[in-house]
Amino acid sequence: MQYQDIFPKVISHAKEYGFVFQSSEIYDGLSAVYDYGPMGVELKNNIQDTWWRAMPQLLENIVGIDSAILMHPTTWKASGHVDAFNDPLIDNKDSKKRYRADVLIEDYIANKLEKKITKEVTKARKRFGDDFDEAMFRQTNPRVQKYVQKIEEVQGRFVAALESDNLDDLRQLIVDLEIADPESGSRNWSEVRQFNLMFKTQLGATTDSASDIYLRPETAQGIFVNFLNVYKTSRQKVPFGIAQIGKAFRNEIVARQFIFRMREFHQMEMQYFLRPGTEMESFAYWRAKRKAWHQALGLPAERLRYHTHEKLAHYANAADDIQFEYPFCFKELEGIHSRTDFDLKQHQEFSGKKIQYYDPELKENYVPYVLETSVGLDRTFLAHMCNAYTEEEVNGQTRTDLKLHPVLAPVKVAVFPLIEGDGLPEIALDIFTQLKYDYRTHYEDGRDSIGRRYRRMDAIGTPYSITVDHDTKSDGAVTIRERDTMQQERIQIEAIPDYVRERLSIRTVFEGM
Ligand code: GAP
């Protein structure tokens, strides 16, 4: 099966094995809101644990916080979210469906133009074999050049319309490119309008607009408003970072692609405070470091790429996305943003409090610049689910296997007695009890066939399954089966903790990074 075709299978697998459920499903669900089931919560916790370890635990100049979701409403005035956190929306008058105008254009570039270039390159690679020089081909092939020119032209108009906030030009571009409603094929478009993505609610019992507050649309502002508190209490010197994992909320209009775009989601963000002028060096460093983190956890290099923002946000002087190739296409997984001193200066102005750092080397005060790394936990989860999902033929049957990195696997070890009785469950339960304090371990009795128990572990990504059989009673050894290779080896019961520790050590994941 082609990778591009697996997405519906990943979604049904996620439900069938308790990874992800639609929120409030018994009431027909709530669009773009999801719940994580027993396996999902373990995978999600493991991803966030590895992020936290890579940040405040392994880097001495990074500290963590956990700030509140509800913040003073002036925060969002200062950050620019009240005035500018908008999506340009367009309605199709025939299908009555609503779309993000910018996404329609981005999808046009990706699906109509970039895909054609990839096709030409793939064809030529087949034709020329080992002698193929891709860079040269891209530079000289007339058809590729035509598509490149078209991309540049579309992007030029797109960026100009966004930068000048010209919604009429944005609509005109959609009309000129003959972009059709992806569902109905109709080209009967409305005007483009701006729509603010923040969820508004009321603080306390009053309902006048003075008590309007927002659910945070990003965790970053909780870090900025705590800059002084953290700097004064943690004895850190610039450059240092503040890391946070938490929920963010956006009233996404176009909610698609399962947990890729949600209305309630988790972000893992780190704001790195720096001396002005050093931000580009830091940008290059974190851009590479964050991609290496994704790779260390098993996302392959060929499914990751950088994407430079065409239109920079009002606060940024550089911004790249790390994109992952989901089955539907390459899409943003993480943002690396050089945010200058915009946020701290804005909070300084709106709060009237001096937010500055005294640099003992330069002997001067300044507002630090900020380099941000911002990754969606749910998007990382989805990337790993898609990347790990595998179907293969084994003895004439289809085996579904989640080839997750062992440190991410929801269950690390399964322990089985081969059958019920003959003293085997007692030995297996003893091994299970030895392991469960250190690893998420699963015990299952011997009533079902061992083959079916292995298959269930493959489907949730359990890397090691241990079976106690009749010989165990005489030789004190068990069989350990490895998920991906299905190879089995016999080891002594006393050797199990070392066997598992060596393979699940987080040190081996990060040491080479
Ligand atoms: N503080 C910067 C910031 O919030 P962003 O690019 O809007 O930047 C950062 O978001 C990351 O958060 C994205 O790369 C993505 O992984 C995740 N994210 C954003 N919106 C999301 C949504 N609606 N659903 C799931 N994840 C989302």
Residues whose N, C-alpha, C, O or C-beta is under 5 A from the ligand:
A	BS01	GAP	P217 E218 A220 R250 E252 I259 F260 R261 M262 F265 Q267 E332 L333 E334 G335 S374 V375 G376 D378 R379
